């Protein structure tokens, strides 16, 4: 149990450093959850907030990277990236990359 907690903490630290080195801002998942629960500027609450990893994948997608390229960057499998992408689309209620980019811009995730 303790090792899985440590792995999660180190994973979040790695993700934070990775995001900062790429030029993005990093927010702890608790902050993202709080912001997402406040809802968007249009008054719609987001039911399922994105994890930090999903935000990372979203940013790569919005920058035009393919699933394969994202998998190589994050040292994950293409199938894992596909699963993240599917989860992102489902959670945000978007159906295309164009809608995803619009959502990301509207919520200042890019």
C-alpha positions as CSV (number, residue, x, y, z in Angstrom):
1,X,0.0,0.0,0.0
2,X,2.7,2.5,1.0
3,X,4.7,1.7,-2.2
4,X,1.7,2.5,-4.4
5,X,1.2,5.8,-2.6
6,X,4.9,6.6,-3.1
7,X,4.7,5.6,-6.8
8,X,1.7,8.0,-7.1
9,X,3.5,10.8,-5.4
10,X,6.7,10.3,-7.6
11,X,4.5,10.1,-10.7
12,X,2.9,13.4,-9.9
13,X,6.3,15.0,-9.2
14,X,7.6,13.6,-12.5
15,X,4.5,14.9,-14.3
16,X,4.9,18.3,-12.7
17,X,8.5,18.7,-13.7
18,X,7.7,17.4,-17.2
19,X,4.9,20.0,-17.7
20,X,7.1,22.8,-16.4
21,X,10.0,21.8,-18.7
22,X,7.6,21.8,-21.7
23,X,6.7,25.4,-20.8
24,X,3.3,24.7,-19.3
25,X,2.0,25.7,-15.9
26,X,1.4,22.8,-13.5
27,X,-1.5,22.7,-11.0
28,X,-1.9,20.0,-8.4
29,X,-4.8,17.7,-9.0
30,X,-6.7,19.1,-6.0
31,X,-6.5,22.5,-7.6
32,X,-7.7,21.2,-11.0
33,X,-10.6,19.4,-9.3
34,X,-11.6,22.6,-7.4
35,X,-11.5,24.7,-10.6
36,X,-13.4,22.0,-12.6
37,X,-16.1,21.8,-9.9
38,X,-16.5,25.6,-10.1
39,X,-17.6,25.1,-13.6
40,X,-16.8,26.9,-16.8
41,X,-17.3,30.6,-17.5
42,X,-20.6,29.7,-19.1
43,X,-22.1,28.4,-15.9
44,X,-21.8,24.7,-16.7
45,X,-20.3,22.5,-14.1
46,X,-17.9,19.8,-15.2
47,X,-19.0,16.5,-13.7
48,X,-15.7,14.6,-14.1
49,X,-12.5,16.5,-13.8
50,X,-9.4,15.5,-15.8
51,X,-6.5,13.9,-14.1
52,X,-3.1,15.5,-14.5
53,X,-2.1,12.8,-17.0
54,X,-5.2,13.5,-19.0
55,X,-4.4,17.2,-19.1
56,X,-0.9,16.3,-20.3
57,X,-2.4,14.2,-23.1
58,X,-4.9,16.8,-23.9
59,X,-2.2,19.4,-24.4
60,X,-0.2,17.1,-26.6
61,X,-3.3,16.4,-28.7
62,X,-4.1,20.1,-29.0
63,X,-0.5,20.7,-30.2
64,X,-1.1,18.2,-33.1
65,X,0.8,15.2,-31.8
66,X,-0.4,11.7,-32.8
67,X,-1.2,9.0,-30.2
68,X,2.1,7.3,-31.2
69,X,4.1,10.5,-30.7
70,X,2.5,11.2,-27.3
71,X,3.1,7.6,-26.3
72,X,6.8,8.0,-27.1
73,X,7.0,11.3,-25.2
74,X,5.4,9.9,-22.1
75,X,7.0,6.4,-22.3
76,X,3.5,4.8,-22.5
77,X,1.9,2.5,-24.9
78,X,-0.2,3.7,-27.8
79,X,-3.1,1.8,-26.3
80,X,-2.8,3.7,-23.0
81,X,-2.8,7.0,-24.9
82,X,-5.9,5.9,-26.8
83,X,-7.6,5.1,-23.5
84,X,-6.7,8.5,-22.1
85,X,-8.0,10.2,-25.3
86,X,-11.3,8.3,-25.0
87,X,-11.6,9.2,-21.4
88,X,-10.9,12.9,-22.1
89,X,-13.5,13.0,-24.9
90,X,-16.1,11.3,-22.7
91,X,-15.4,13.5,-19.6
92,X,-15.5,16.7,-21.6
93,X,-18.4,15.7,-23.8
94,X,-16.4,16.5,-27.0
95,X,-16.4,14.4,-30.2
96,X,-13.6,15.9,-32.2
97,X,-10.1,17.3,-31.9
98,X,-11.5,20.7,-32.9
99,X,-14.0,20.6,-30.0
100,X,-11.2,19.5,-27.7
101,X,-9.0,22.4,-28.7
102,X,-11.9,24.8,-28.3
103,X,-12.6,23.4,-24.8
104,X,-8.9,23.6,-23.8
105,X,-8.7,27.3,-25.0
106,X,-11.9,28.2,-23.3
107,X,-10.6,26.7,-20.0
108,X,-7.1,28.1,-20.4
109,X,-5.5,24.6,-20.5
110,X,-3.2,25.6,-23.4
